[in-house]
Amino acid sequence: MNRLPEAVNSKFNELFAVMQSATDDLKMAGAEAHMTGNFPQAINMIDNCQKLLALESEIKTCLTQFESKYKSQAT
């Protein structure tokens, strides 16, 4: 076994899809807040979007490290 089980891989793909959708929603909400002049809300939306993107990046880094470690142990 050189990769995550298919069920786990599928759930991670679902998670990333939901995170991408939430990121898109935050971007749209931030743009709308900016257009209406609600700059504190726009800044908050941008901050939340950046946090969500950072979380996604950390999860992907962990997955990559896990797969690398697992492959090195399997050989």
N, C-alpha and C positions, 0 to 999 in steps of 0.2 A: 504494500500500500504506500504509494508515494504522494498522496494528496488527501485532503479532507474528505470524509464520506459525503456522498452526493446530497444527502438530506441537510447536512451542515452547510455545505457550499450553497445550496439553494436558499437557505435561511439568510445567509450573509448577503446574497444577491438581493433578496427581498428587503433586507435592512438598508442596503445602499440605495435602492430605488426609493424607499420612503424618505431617507435622508436627503436625497436629491430633490424630491418633490417639496419637502419642507424648506430646503434652501431656496428653491425657486419662489415659494410662497413668501418667504421673508424678503427676498429681493423685490418682489412686486409690492409688498406692503411698505417697504422702505421708500421705493420710488413714489408711491402714492402719497406717503406722508411728506416727502420732499416737495412734491408738486403742490400740495395744499399749504406749505409753509410750516408744517409741524416738524421743525428740525430736531428737537429732542427725541421725538418718536422715530424719526428717520435714522438718527445716530444709534438708537437702541436696536433697531432692526438690523442695521449693518453689523453692529457688535454681535448680536445673536447669530447672524449668518456666518460671521467669521469663526465663532466658537463651534458651530455645527460643522463647518468645513475642517476645522482643526481636529475635531473628534473623529470625523471620517478618515482623515489622514492617519491619525494615531491607530485606529482599528486596522487599517490596511497595512501599516508598518508592522503591527503585531502579527498579523496573518503571514506576512512575508517572512518575518523572523521565525515564526513557528514552523512554516514549511521548510525553510532552510535548515533549521535545527533537526527537524524530523528526517529530512533527506540525508543529512550527514550521519545521523544515527543508524539509518537503514542500510547504509553502504558499508 
